Amino acid sequence: MSAIFIIGAGPGIGEAAAERFGREGWKAVVSSRSPKNLDPMVARLTGKGIEAHGVVLDATSAASLRVAMRTADRISGGLTAVLYNAAFVRQQDLFSMTDAEVESDVAVNITGGFHAIRAAAETFGDRGGSILVTGGGLTVEPHASYASLGAGKAALRNLVQGLVPELAARGTRIGAVTVSTLVDPHSTEARGVADALWRLAADADAGWEIAYPAA
C-alpha cells in the first residue's frame, strides 16, 4: 500500500491532499507543530475511511524532521511520497519586519523545505518515490507586501527545478504545484490544489510543475 507524509498539514491544502490521496487507497501521515491541530484532522480523515496518523513536528529542526520522517516511514509501512506544505504566510514588507521575524520565516519557508527534501531523498533511497512541494504564484509575480513568503516560494521552486535530473537518476521524482490563488480551509481551491498534487505524483508525464489554477 502507498503512503504520503504531509509536512505542515492544516485544514486547507494539507488536509485536502491527505483526503485526495486517501481516496486512492493511500495511507496518510500528517504533521503539525501542535497535537491540538492534528488530532481533529486525523479524526476527520479516519471518519472518511482513510488510514491516517499524526506526527508532531517542528519542520525548522533538521534533526526532528529526520526523526519524524523515519517515524512516518515506519508507521505507514513505507512512504511513497512526501509533501512539503509548511509555510508562514506573513503579509508584511521586508523593512518593517524584525530580525527575529525574518529569521523565523526563512526557517519555515526555505530551510525547512531544504531539510525535508534531503530527508525524503535519504528515506526513499534506491526504492524511489515522489517529493512534492506546495509552491506559490509569488515566485513569478512577487509583491513587496509578502516579502518572506515570496522569497521562500521562489527559493523552493529554484531548488525543485534544479534537482529534477539528479533525483530522477535515483528513481525519485520531484515537483511543485504553483498556487496562484488564496486557499481557505475546506475550500474548493484546497481540493483543486490537492487534485494537482495527486496528478503530479501519479502521472509520470505531468512534468515537474503544475500551475493552479491552470493558465
Secondary structure, 3 states (H helix, E strand, C coil): CCEEEEECCCCCHHHHHHHHHHHCCCEEEEEECCHHHHHHHHHHHHHCCCCEEEEECCCCCHHHHHHHHHHHHHHHCCCCEEEECCCCCCCECHHHCCHHHHHHHHHHHHHHHHHHHHHHHHHHHHHCEEEEEEEEHHHCCCCCCEHHHHHHHHHHHHHHHHHHHHHHCCCEEEEEEEECCCCCCCCHHHHHHHHHHHHHHHCCCCCCEEEECCC
